[in-house]
Amino acid sequence: MYLATVVGQVWATRKEPTLSGLRLLVVQPYLLGGEQNKETMVAVDPIGADVGERVLVVMGRAARHAIGRGHDIGFQCAIVGVIDAAELAGGARVGQTAETDRIR
């Protein structure tokens, strides 16, 4: 599980049938210090996160479980929570959006 920021949405006119009805979002893993991460990935969003929000992302079996469609799904990355805040070692605080971070 890791923290990420939602940076975009994906629209697909055709996709694997097990993904029918699922929303796809582009996320970037959070880096300590608030640095911009160049790595992006697509995650299924069963909870309704918005662009700019910080989210919890899971991979593999945990993601398939969170999506709620068992093992017969063509995806292994899912958003499982929108965070309100996270306290890090040293007193840094990750907020719900980048604007609400408190980096020391």
N, C-alpha and C positions, 0 to 999 in steps of 0.2 A: 504494500500500500504506500502511496506517496502523495504529496501535495502537488497540485498543478493549477495553472491558470487557464481558463477557457478563453481562447483567442479567436475562435471562428466557428462556423457551421458548415456542414457538408450536405448538399442536396444531391440525390442520385435518382435519376429517372428509372434506372434498372439496378437491382441489387439481388444478392443471394436470397432466395425465398425465406429462409429462417430469420432474416433481418427485416422482414416486412413489418411496417408500423413502428419501427424503432428510430429514434432521433439520433443523429450522429454529430458529434462536436469535435473540433480540433482543440487539443490541449497541449500546453507546454509545461513540463516538470518545473517545479519551483527550485531556484538556486539560492543558497544562503547568501545573505547580503543584498538580496533584491536584484541581483544581476539578471539581465535578459538571457534567456535560454534559447539557443537556436534550434534545438531539437523539438520536433512536434510529432504528435501522434493523434489518431482518431479514436475516440471512445464513444461507446453507446451511452446514451443519457436517459435512464429510466425515471429520473426524479425531477427534471425540469430546471437544470442550471442555465444561467444566462452568461453571455459573453462578458468577460471582465471579472467574473467571480472566481474565487479560489475554491477548489474542489478536492475531494479525496478520490483517488483512482486506484482500482485493483486490476490485477491481471490474472489470466489463466482460469483455473477452476472457480476461484472466488468471483471472477467477473461473470462467468456463465451462470453461476448461482444467483448473483445479483440481478441479472437480466431476467431470470425466472423461466428460462426455457430449457433447462437441463443441459445435457452434454451435446445435444443435436443442434448446435447453433454455430454459425461460421464467424464467430467473433470472440476475442479473448481480452478485451479491455473495456472496463465500465466505470462510470462515475457512480459512487455510492453515497456521497454526501457533499453538501455545500457547507464550508466551514464558516463559523462566525469569527473565530480567532484561534491562534495556536501560539503558545509560549515556547520559545526555544531557549536552549542553554545560553547563559550570558545575558538574559533579559530581553532579547529581541522578540518582537511580537509580529506574527504574520496575521494580517487582517483579512476581511472578506474580499477586499479588492486591494490593488497595489497602493491606492491613495490612503488606505487606513493602516498600512504597515508602520511599525516603529522599529527601525534598524539601529543598533548601537554600534 
